Amino acid sequence: MGEETIKIILNMKITGNQWVEIIRAISTAIIAIITTLCVQSCTMSMSIAKNNNNATQKTEQTATSSVDSVKTNINPKNY
């Protein structure tokens, strides 16, 4: 690029319509990325569900409890 071309590019002003087109292009790119990610995760979920079709799953739940062995004297003393 010549020096004259660089000066022209630096002195350009963006019009309202150009801003609208820039925002539209950025929005389209963002929507395309989000759509791609959603379709990919949906496809992955469907694949996992298909592979688990006749599989059995087991769940186990356990509970534990403990008691503190500190002794307390609940008989009040009269002074």
Secondary structure, 3 states (H helix, E strand, C coil): CCHHHHHHHHCCCCCHHHHHHHHHHHHHHHHHHHHHHHHHHHHHHHHHHHHCCCCCCCCCCCCCCCCCCCCCCCCCCCC
